[in-house]
Amino acid sequence: MTARPAPTTPELEEQERRLRLSRFDNDDAWRLGCLLVGLARERGHAVTVDVRRGEQQLFHCALPGTSADNDAWIDRKTRVVRRYGASSYLVGQRFRDGGSSFEEKSRLDPDRFAAHGGAFPLHVAGVGVVGTVAVSGLPQLDDHLLVVEGLERFLADPEARQAG
């Protein structure tokens, strides 16, 4: 996995400002999901990848070595993104910055919400958060970094029509 230090809150916030889309439709969800699955396969990662627009699941792939637990983690992390409008890792980091933990201070059911890395908002410029992309199966920072790398590569693709 990664030996890289964990990103700071300002670095995480900058990722979210930078990784914005000009649009997002079903075909975009397919391409983003396939890109993430491809990265995971290249690295031998056993992960589950999930892409949603609103409440609709547009892409889902569970690679060998995953289980229904990964689906549950994705659901819990995705709920955090929908509630806070920020990546699940950033939400958890903000609680850690405050000297506490999400589980201690959020007052949300930990069986339904998890502020662990791996779920990221799909933000369309001029519109706002329209969905989520999530990965589960690696340590939380690695889940987060895989999603960020996937979004960076997706936005570098001319077909992705990156926001300006």
N, C-alpha and C positions, 0 to 999 in steps of 0.2 A: 504494500500500500504506500501511502505517502509519508515522507519524513519532513514534509514542509510544515512550518509553524501554522497554527490556526490563524485565519484572517481576523483582523480587528473589525469592530463594528463599522467604522468609516469605510473600510475596504469592502465589507459586505454590502453596505448601502450603495457604494459606487458601482458594484456589480449590477445591482438592480436598476440603477439609472442607465447603465450602458447597454444592458441586454434587453432592449425593447424592440418590439416588432412593428412593422408598418401595417400588418394585417395577420389574421390567423384563421385558417379554415381547415376542413377535414383533411385535405391533401397535405397541408402543412403539418398537421398532427402526425400523419403517416410518415412523412419524411423525417421529422424530428425523432419520432419513436424508433424508426429503423436505423437512423444514425447512432443513437444511443445504444441500441442492441449491437450494432456493428462494433462500436468501441469496446463494449463489454466482452464480446466474443473474442476480439483481437487480444485482449488482456487476460482471458481465461476467468473472468469474473462471473460468479453465479449471482445474478441480480434479476429483479423484476422491474420492468419499465412501464410507466403509466402516463398517458397524456389525456387531459380532459379540457373541454370547453364548457364552462359553467358546470352543470351537474352531469353532462353527458360524457361518458368514457369513449374517447375516439380511438385510442390505441392502448393495448395491454399485451405484454409479452413476459412470460416467466421462463427464464433460462434454466437448463438442468442444474440441479443443486439447490433450487429455491423451494419454498413451501407456501402454504396458505398463510403462515406467519408474515411473510413479506407483503402479501396483499393487505393484511391487517395494519402493518406499519405504514404502508402507503396511504391507506384511508385515514389513519390518525394524523400523519404529517400533512396531508392535503387539507384536512379540516383546519389546521393551524394557519395555513396559507390563506384559505378562504376567510377565516375570521379576522386575521391581522393584516392581510394584504401585503405580506412580506414573506420571504423564504423562511422555511421552518428552522433553518440554522440561525438566521439573523434573529428571529424571535427568541430562540433559546439563548443566544449570545447577549441580547439586551437584558434578559433576566440575570444571567451570570454577571454582567457588568454592574448590576444593581446589588450584587452580593447575595443573591438567592438563586433559586432554580424555578423554572417554569412550573414544575410539579408542586412546589411549595406555595408559590404566590399567585398563580393564574386563577385559582379557584375553579378550574375546569376539570372534568372527569378524565384522569389519565388513561382510562380504557377507551376514550374517544378522541383524545388530543395528545399529540406528541411533538414537542418542539425539538426534534432531532433532525440533523441535516439530511437533505435528500429531496425535499419538495420545494419547488421554485415557482413564483407567479409568472404567468404568461401575460405580459403587459403590452397592450397595443397602444402606440403613441396616439394621443388625442382621444382615446377611449377609456383606458384604465385596464385593470386586471380582468381578463376574460376567461382565464383558465389556469391550469397547473400542469407542470411536468414533474414527475417524481421517479426516484430510483430507490430501491431497498435491497440490501444484501451485503453491503460493505460497512465498515465503521462509518459513523455519521459524517465525519469530515470528508471521507472518500466518496460517499454517496453525493454529498454537496458538490465536490469538485468535479465529479463525473458529469453532473447535470450542467454545471457552468461551462465545462469544456464542450459539451454537446451543443449548448446554446450558442457559444462563440463560433463553432464550426457551422452551425445552421445559418447564422446571420452572415457568415462570410460567403455562403452559397448565393450566387446571383438570383436563383429561383426563390430565395426566401424573401426578397424584396424588403431589405432592412430599412428600418425607420431612420430618418435623417435628423 
